[in-house]
């Protein structure tokens, strides 16, 4: 819910299937409900909200995969190419279970589960 629905069209133009939570779920749903939906449907959560990465870390879950954009302006015009590149470059990891963090200066990937003291 924290990203513009414009992402759906932008990603479709790049041959990446996407949907916005507002189409399939309650806009007031808590983050765990969104995570549960994504896990059950095999989808990746793309978010600007750091809570999703925190949920993965605290629960040591194996999924769903999450791409979190840690940028000031998370719109397709600004970070679209970087997001598409991350999806394509880390496709296999996203299918297995990963947390991809897109920072202004770098891209990081952590394979799930996220365990204390381990870095990948």
N, C-alpha and C positions, 0 to 999 in steps of 0.2 A: 504493500500500500504506500510505501514511502518513495517509490519511483514512479515517474510519469508513465501512463499507459502508452505513450509514444514509442516506448521501447519495443512493444509487440510488433508494430509495423516495421520499425527499423531492423529488428532481428529477422523478420520474415523476408525483408529485402536481401538479407544476407544468407537466405536459405536455412535459417535457424528457427525452429518452432518454439513459440513462446506464448504465454497467456498471462494476463494480469489478474492478481488475486481478486480484484473487485468483480470479476466476471464469474468466478467459481465459488467464492466464499464470502462470509460475512465480513464487511469492512471493519467491524469492531472486534474481529477474532484476535485472540491472544497468539503470540508467536509460536508456542508449542502446537497449536492447531494447524498453523501454516506448515510447520515442519512435518507434522504427521501426514498431512495431505501430500506433501512433496515426496515423502518417503514411500507412501502407499502407491503413488502413481509413477514413481521412478523419475521425478522431475528434479531439477536443480533450482535452488532458491537464489535469486539474484536480488541483492538488497543494498541499501545504503545504511542500514541499521546494524550496528555492531553486536546487538544482542544475539543474533543468530549464530555467529562464531562463538560467542560465550556459551550458548546452549550446548554446542558441540563439545567444547572444552570441558564443561562441567559434567556432562552426561557420558562422555567417552563414547558417544554414538558412532555407529558405522555409516550413518547417512541421515538425511539426504546430503548431497553435496551442496555447498554454498559458495557463491561468488559474492564477496562484499567489496563495494566500491568505497574506499576511504578517501574521497575527494570532495572538494568544496561544491562543485557544480555537476551532479551526476546525471547529465542529460546526454542523449545520443550525439548531439552536435559537438560536445566537448570530449567525451570519452568513448564514443561508439567504436572507433577503430581498435582501441586498446581492449575493450570488452570482447569484441569478435575475435581478435587475435588470441586472447586468453582462452576462450571457449575452444577454439580450434587447436591451439598448442597443447592444451591440457585435457583434451577430450577423453583419452583413456583413463586419466586420473579421476575425472569427474564421473565417469561411468562406474568406477570402483568405489569412490567415496573420497572427497577431498574438500578442503577449505582453501579457496583461492582468494587472496587479498590483493586488490588493486590499489596501490598507493600512488601519489603523484609522481614519485621518482622510481618506483620499482613494482615488481609483481612477485608475489610469494605463493607457494603452494605447500600445503601440509596434507599428507595422506591421513585419512581417518582410520582408526580412532585417534584423537589427540590425547596422548597420555602425559602425565606430569613428568617434566624433566627431559622429554624427548623432543628433538627438533629435526625436521626433515627439509 
